[in-house]
Amino acid sequence: MGEAVDMGVRHAVVAGGGIGGLTAAVGLSRRGWRVTVCERASVLAGIGAGIVLAPNALRALDSIGLGPGLCAGDALPGQVGLRTPDGTWLSRSDDGAVAARYGLSPQAVHRGFLIDTLVAALPADVVRLGVSVTGVEDVGDTVTVRTSAGDLRADVVLAADGMRSVLRGQLFPAHRGLRHAGEAGWRAVLPGTGLPAQQAAETWGRGERFGVVPLTDGRIYVYATAVSVPGARPADHHEELTRRFGAWHDPIPALLDRLNQRNPAPVAILHHDFHELAAPLPRMHAGRVALLGDAAHAMTPNMGQGGCQAIEDAVVAAHLLAQADDVPAALAAYTRVRHTRTTRISRRSRRIGELARLSHPLAVSIRNLAVRATPQTLSLRALDTVLDWQPPSATVSVTEQR
Ligand SMILES: Cc1cc2nc3c(=O)[nH]c(=O)nc-3n(C[C@H](O)[C@H](O)[C@H](O)COP(=O)(O)OP(=O)(O)OC[C@H]3O[C@@H](n4cnc5c(N)ncnc54)[C@H](O)[C@@H]3O)c2cc1C
């Protein structure tokens, strides 16, 4: 891989062109860094699913100039809440309440749209497709990045190579890696045409959940989860979903029917086991290499915060690196600012999963009663520490202490 090096401009290599890696690339290139993103896939395409960008992530994206494009669509419409399989609402907050409290409404977008928006904000030569990062060697003043297309020299490496991060394994060989979270999930994006307007809701049964999220582009993102053992795969996803959820409240049966339609094109149903880091990393950096997003803190999807935290990480790392000449000091500050927050959110996400997948009827009744008895303001207030996050400005500096 030939490199034309401008001695005056600092160079960052980002391993992984997912949500976190591309956000970091935008943050750094807009601050004058030369950035190379190595992405092992040969095309950059968000997987066929939706993602909810919570107010904390929207603020982060706005701080690097990406707010207007991403907030152009409709916010999550109407009521957002939790239901039981017969349709009873356990909790319901209208979108106005979220916007009033946090100043922004969550946006549910297709992952492809998010990836396209990030790539469009980068200079044309930044992303190198079909290039895998295989290792790093910190040689003091710089770091050598080993890739499938040859070596690169960088001032800093951002390891955004996802939950199965090769670089995490290299930097923290004693870490236990991933553990299965006891569940698997399905995801799909449906055309919304001809269907009545949908309300965003998650429905909790016994060890099973079904979610409906209208996307800003008019499509409908649906997901479902079930208690599962590692590697279990139903023979037919649609049949399995219908067996589990076909008798649940409206509009779930109609959405399942649409999932099975082949016209205008068959709907792709994704199915994955859920994993999370078996334990927090001791820190989120080593020398001139920082980990971000799922590479640093793969968490369960129960809070919808994995991608949002990857975006926060990326924005904070770019801010701290731009402020300091001393890269290792900037990355040490990055660990100080990000480690506790992401560890707490991962833990909280796990606990929500434990509640959501209860299956004993008595435990489910008690859980549902407790959720119903919690006032809306209290449920919202409980999210303050997550959603009220502000992007760094003068408030986060390399010298900031935990
Ligand atoms: C069911 C489900 C629902 C979710 N819903 C939400 C939600 O609503 N909101 C939210 O915020 N989060 C959500 N998440 C979490 C979110 O998807 C992840 O946290 C997020 O995608 C992490 O981004 P990332 O950039 O760290 O990693 P990834 O998106 O995994 O990107 C990593 C990239 O690195 C590339 N790569 C890997 N290894 C290498 C290598 N060696 N060299 C070069 N490239 C490499 C990969 O090809 C990939 O493109 C959900 C997760 C699941 C499973």
The ligand as a Gaussian input file, in Angstrom:
#p B3LYP/6-31G(d) Opt

LIG

0 1
 C      -30.107000      -6.824000      17.559000
 C      -29.272000      -5.594000      17.768000
 C      -29.904000      -4.346000      17.827000
 C      -29.153000      -3.197000      18.072000
 N      -29.786000      -1.991000      18.136000
 C      -29.062000      -0.872000      18.421000
 C      -29.714000       0.415000      18.497000
 O      -30.916000       0.559000      18.250000
 N      -28.962000       1.503000      18.822000
 C      -27.615000       1.385000      19.056000
 O      -26.972000       2.394000      19.350000
 N      -26.975000       0.186000      18.976000
 C      -27.663000      -0.935000      18.666000
 N      -27.024000      -2.143000      18.556000
 C      -25.565000      -2.203000      18.774000
 C      -24.786000      -1.735000      17.542000
 O      -25.191000      -2.445000      16.399000
 C      -23.287000      -1.948000      17.751000
 O      -22.916000      -1.554000      19.033000
 C      -22.509000      -1.118000      16.721000
 O      -22.743000      -1.587000      15.412000
 C      -21.002000      -1.157000      17.025000
 O      -20.321000      -0.405000      16.049000
 P      -18.770000      -0.657000      15.807000
 O      -18.385000       0.321000      14.754000
 O      -18.055000      -0.654000      17.099000
 O      -18.660000      -2.147000      15.270000
 P      -19.248000      -2.803000      13.955000
 O      -20.512000      -2.135000      13.537000
 O      -19.279000      -4.268000      14.207000
 O      -18.154000      -2.479000      12.838000
 C      -16.894000      -3.132000      12.840000
 C      -16.347000      -3.070000      11.421000
 O      -15.009000      -3.548000      11.435000
 C      -14.814000      -4.406000      10.332000
 N      -13.691000      -5.289000      10.706000
 C      -13.705000      -6.293000      11.614000
 N      -12.476000      -6.818000      11.739000
 C      -11.671000      -6.126000      10.913000
 C      -10.280000      -6.185000      10.625000
 N       -9.483000      -7.074000      11.223000
 N       -9.769000      -5.326000       9.723000
 C      -10.558000      -4.393000       9.103000
 N      -11.894000      -4.311000       9.331000
 C      -12.438000      -5.142000      10.247000
 C      -16.140000      -5.094000      10.137000
 O      -16.277000      -5.609000       8.818000
 C      -17.099000      -3.944000      10.433000
 O      -17.390000      -3.194000       9.263000
 C      -27.750000      -3.298000      18.284000
 C      -27.115000      -4.555000      18.202000
 C      -27.879000      -5.683000      17.934000
 C      -27.177000      -7.024000      17.870000

